[in-house]
Structures are given as C-alpha cells and as structure tokens.
Amino acid sequence: MTFLSKPKLHHPELLKNSLGHTRRDYEGAISTLCAGCGHDSISAAIVRACFDLELPPHRIAKLSGIGCSSKTPTYFLGASHGFNSVHGRMPSVLTGANLANRDLIYLGVSGDGDSASIGLGQFAHAMRRGVNMVYIVENNGVYGLTKGQFSATSDKGAVSKRGLQNSDEAIDLVGMALQLGATFVARSFSGDKTQLVPLIEAALKHEGAAFIDCISPCVAFNNHEGSTKSFDYVREHNAAVNYLDVISERPEITVDFAPGSVEVVSQHDGSVLRLRKLNADYDMHDRISALSFMQQRHASGEIVTGLLYVDPNPRDLHAHLQTSDQPLNDLQDDTLVPGSSMLTRINAGLR
C-alpha cells in the first residue's frame, strides 16, 4: 500500500514546544480513511497530546494490529518507532518490546474487532499484567474493512445500516479493564477533543496499564439512525463525569473551589484554564464504585465518558517481575547468559 507524505514546508510562525518541534513534527502520512472518520480525530488528539507534553518522537513506540483503527499509526508520529502486528496480537508484541526496552513510551492502538474478538485474550492479559502502556481502542461497533458487520462491542438492539438488529450482548471493554486490574481507565468520544486530549496526556504520563475506550463513529457503516455508535447518538447520550487538564511539572499553582463549580486559573504561559471540579459523589479512585456507576448509567441509556478510574500508586509489569532498571536490550551477553552451571541449578530447582 502506498502512503502519501505530507508537504515538508512549515509555516515559519508555527508554535514550537521546548524541543523546537511544531505540531507538524508529530504528524504522519496523509490519511486514507473515509472523510469524516472518527479515527482521524483520535490521531489528531494523539498528535496534540504528544506536542503539548513535549515528548521526543524517537522515545515513542506505536504498535497496532489489523483493521481500520490499526492503520492509523501511519497517520501520526511519523518519526517514532512503529510496528504493525497481526490481527489481535498487538498486546503481546508490545509486551515483549516493553520487557526488552523499558525506556520507551508505548502506545498501542487497536479496534473493537481487533481487541474485543480475536484479541480479547491478548487484551485481558495486558491489563492484568499491568504492562506500562497506553492502550487506545477506537471503538466504532462494526467491522469497517469487511463492510459493516456487527462487532463484539455493538449494543444489543442496535440497528445496522442494512436494517438488521443486533441480538447479542455487547462486550464492555471498560468494565473488563476495571475488573482485570488496569490502573487507569477512561472512555471518551472522538468528537470531543476538549475531553480526549487531556485524557491521552494523562494516560501517557501514567506508569502502568492505561486504557482508553474511544467511541469513534464509522461514517460509512455506523453513523445512521438506529446506531448507538453514531455521532448524533453519542452526543445526545454522553454523560461526562469530568473534564480534566494536565499540567507539566512547574512551580505549583493552587486553587480552592467548591465541588461542581468552575474556577478560572491563569497558567505559567499566560493562558487561562477553566477547571470544573468533579461532583463530590464520584470517586475516580474507587474501582468498585466506578463499575457500579457505569452499570447504573448504562441502564439509564447513558454513555459515561471521562476518567473513570485511576490508581494513584500504580505498579507495572517490571515492578511485578523485579526486572533490571537497565533495559534488557542494553545488557551484555555475560549478564544475559549466566552459563551452563546456572542453568543446571535452575532446572534442578524446578524438579
């Protein structure tokens, strides 16, 4: 497949971050997805988040599987490491890369078909092991590459473009991530950049398994009346529990305002931030309450978005395995290969 590169010319007055990069430096090839696809909005949000966080592109590794969503890493972070794996196997490939080189920032992009069907077991083990990664599922509820069949995340009762009704219960990846031990769990909507960009920024800064389920309407097969993944349906049923912002480490700015209210705060760069405090009855640090809240709102026909759960003291796979602080790919043979006598001792201990 041929990908068209974007023009190299940049406007001389484009805003630069502290690394000297403009937002264009975090982009990729020209998208070949359908015009208006929600996936392109997610790509743009990733570009914005990485630019705002001032991440060096060469420190980011992006991995994907198969499907419309798994094509998108071509369209962002063109100067980063990239690997397109086979269908549903992105989590295990990423786990291996992470164990070999813990110094990179890992971003896994998948779809509802890639993660909730053939890759469901892969998704589950990446979450329960606490792999230090950002796992984004671009969820449109259909198999877009094979002409719009229902996927495993399609809601029961949803109507396809051809008029067929889905009779199967949907797999809720957010609920699974919460139950499996992910330490950062969020849901967002590709059409809500104000919410999505800070969520991606927070996930990139999180040390542990960070999962974002992003509803991303398929304009070709799942954006019609009767679809529960369409732009209109999600906008009408969106129940946002919070809108957040992420601020890099600088001298502390403190504010004090009441739950449910909005406070305007001046930032270090002269910009103004509007903060909305969560309602006092929602605790994003309570995993059980998050599950209960999701189920209650789902029963009321609402789609809950925002940061649903975060563990303030996460531990990742390297902490569980007590691996070397030095990345394994930097270790020399005399360290990695202890010799036949050590192998004999290990085998004896397993008898």
N, C-alpha and C positions, 0 to 999 in steps of 0.2 A: 504494500500500500504506500502511495506517495503522500507525503505531508508537505503542505506549503508553509514556508517560513515567512514570518512577518518582516516587513522592511526594517533594516538596521538603523535607519535615520531616526534620531530622537530630537524632540524639540529642546533647544538649549536651556529653556527655563523650567523643565520638568523638575518637580520636587525631588530632592535626594535625601536618603537617610544618612546616618553617621558613617556607613560603609562606602558612601559615594554612589550607591545604586539608586536608580529610579524604579518605579513600579514596572516599567517595561522590562527591566533586567530579570524580573521574576516570572515573566510570561513564557509561553512555549510556542508551538506551531499554531497555525490557523485552524480553528475547529472545523471538523467535517460533520458534526452532529446537526440535526434538524434546527432550523432557525427558530429560536424561542425555547429550545430545550432547557429545562431547569438545571441540567448538569453543567452547562456553561456558566450559569450564575454561581454555582458552587466553586468552579475553577477560579472565577474572578474573586470570590471571597477568600480562597486559599492564597492567591497572589497578594491580595490586600493584607491579609494577616501576616504573611512572611515578610512583607515590606515593612509593615508597622513594627514588628518585633525585631527588625534589623538582623535577620538570620542570614548568615553566609550561605548562598545557594549550594556550595560544594559540601556543606555539612549535612545536607538533607538527602535522604534516600526515599524515593517514592516507589511503591510496589502495587501491582494490581493483578486481577485475574482475567476473566473473559466477560464481555458484554459491553453495552454502550457506556456504562459507567467506567469500566476498566480501560476504555480508550482515552479517558480524559487526562491521565497524567502526561500525555503527549502535549496537552494544551496549556500546561503550566510548569513552571520551574524547569525550563529548558536547560539550565546549566547545572542541574542536580543529578545525582545518581538515579538510575531508573531500571526497573526490572518488571516485565510483563510476564506473569506466570501462566499456568494452565488453569482451567475452569475450577474455581472454588479452592485453589491451593495457595492463594496469596498468604494467608496467615502462617503456614508452616515454612514457606520460603523466607518470609520476613523474620520469623523466629530464629532461623538458622543464621541469617545475616546479622541479627541483633546480638546473638551469642558470640559471633566471631568479632564483631566490632561494635562495642557499646558506645563509642564516641559519636556516632552519627545520630541524627534526629530522624525517626522512622515514621513515615506517613503511608498508611495502607488505604487504598481506595477500592471499593467494591460496590456491588449492586445487590438488590433484593434477590435476584435469581442466583447470583454468584455466592452469596453468603447464607441465604435462608433455605436453599435447596441443596445443591450438590456440595456446597461448602459449609453446611450447618455444623458438622462436627469440627471442622477446622476453626470456625468462628468460636465455638464453645471452648475449645482448649486454649486458644489465645487469650480469651477473657479470664478463664480460671487460673491460668499460669501467671497472669499479671505481666505479660510482655509489654515492655516500655515502648508504646507506640500510640499514634493517633489512628483510630480505625473509623473511617467515614463510609457509611453505606448510603449511596444515592438511590433512594427508595421511590420507585415510580409504580410499583404494583403490577408491572407487566414484563413480558419478555419482548422488548422492543426490537431486537435483532431478528426475531423469528415471528414477527407480525402480530404481536399483541395478545398472546395467551395470558391468562391469569397467572400471577406468580404466587409464591407461598405467603407473601405479605398482603395479598389482596383481601380486603374485608369481605366477610360473609354478607351476601346480599348485593354487593357491588355489581354494576351492570357494565358489560364490555361495550366497545364501540359497535359491535355487531348485534347487540341486544341480548346476549347471553348473560345469565345471572350466576355469580359465584356461589356455590353451595358449601364450600369448605371454610372452616375456621381459619383465621389469619394467624400466622406466627408473629408474635410481638418481640422483635429483637431487643427493644429497650428493656422489657420485662426480663428477658433471658440474661442480658448483660448485668442487670441488677442482681439476679439470683446467682449468677456464676462468679461474682466477686469483682467485677470491674470497679475501679476506684474513681472513675469519672464517667458519668453517664448523662447524655443530653439528647434532646430531639430539637430539630429546627426545620425550617421551610426555606427552600431555595429562593423564594420570592421575598424573604425578609432579611436583607443584608444587615440591617441595624442589629438584629439579634445574632445572626450567623457568624459574622466576622469576629466579634469578641469571644464567642464560644470556641471557634477554631484557635484563636490566640491562647485562650486559657488551656485548651487541650494540648497544644504544643509545648506549653510550659509545665505541664503536669508530668510527674515522674511515676509512671505506671500505665496500666491499660486504660486508655481514654477512648470512649466510644461515642460517636455522634450518628444518630439516625436522622438523615435529612430527607424529608419528603420532597421529591423532585418530579413534578408532573411531566409525563410524556406527551408532547403536543401532537404526536402522530396517532397514538393509540389510546391514551387515557386522560383526555382533557375535555370530556364531554359531560352532559347532564347524566347523572346516574353513577358517575365515577366518584369514589371517595378519596382519590389522589389528584384531583384536578385543582387548578389554580383557584377557581371560584369556591369549591367546597372547602379547601383548607383555609382560605381567608375567612369564610363565614363561620367555621367551627374551631378556629385557633384559640386555645386557652393558654396564653403565655404566662408562666409562673414568675418569670423575671426577665429583665433586660439588663445586661451586665456590660462592664468595660474592663479592660486590662491595661494596667499602667506599669511600665518598666521600672526597675529599681532606681529611684531618685530620692532626694530629700522628702520626708513624709509630709503629706497633705492630710489634715484631719478635718472631719466634719461631724456634726451631731444633729440628726433629724429623725423624725418620728417614723415608725413603720407605715408603709403605704403612701408616704409623701414623696415629693420630688425636691431635690436640692441642686442648685446650680453652683458648680465648683470651677474656679479658674485653675488651669494646668500650667506646668512649667514652660511649655512652648507658647503660652498666651492664648491657647484655645480654651473653650468653655465646655465643661462636661455636665450633662444633666443626669443625675443619679436618681433612680427610683428604688426605694428600699422595699424588699420583699414584705409581703404581709406576714404578720407575726406567727400565723398558724401554719406556715410552710417551713419545714426544716430540711435543707438540702443535705445535711449530714446524717440523716436518719434513713437507712436503706429500706427498712420495713415500711415506714410511713410513705416513702416515695412509691413503693409498689402499690400500697393501698390507695394512695391519691390517684395514681394512674388508672387503676381499675374503676374507681368511683367516677372519674371524669369520662372514661370510655363508655361506661354505662349510660352517661348523660349525653352521649353523642359528640363529645368534645375531643379535640386533638391537643394534647398537652405538649407545649414546647418550652424550651429554656433549659437551664442547668438543673437537672432533676436530682442528681446525687453526686457528691464529691467527698472522698475520704481525705481529711486534712493531713493524715500521716500514712501515705501510701507506701507499699513495698513492691518492687518489681521482681521479675524473674531472676535477675542477677543477685538480688539480695537473698531470695529464697535458696538459690544454689550456692551462694557464697563464692562466686567466681572472682577471679583476679581483677583488681582495679585497672590493671593494664589490659587493653583489648587483646583477645586471644590471637588475632592476626598479627600482633606486634611481637609476640613471644618467639623465642628462638627454639630450634629443634631440641637442644639439651634440656629445655624446660618442658616442652610439649611431649617429648618421647622419653619417659623415665627409664626405659631399659627393660630387659627380659626378667631380671630379678624382681622388679616391682610388679610386673605383670603376673608373675608366679604368685606373689603374695596376694594380689587382688583376687586371682582365681581361687586360691586356697580359702580366702575369706568368704567366698560365695558358695562353697560346697556345704 
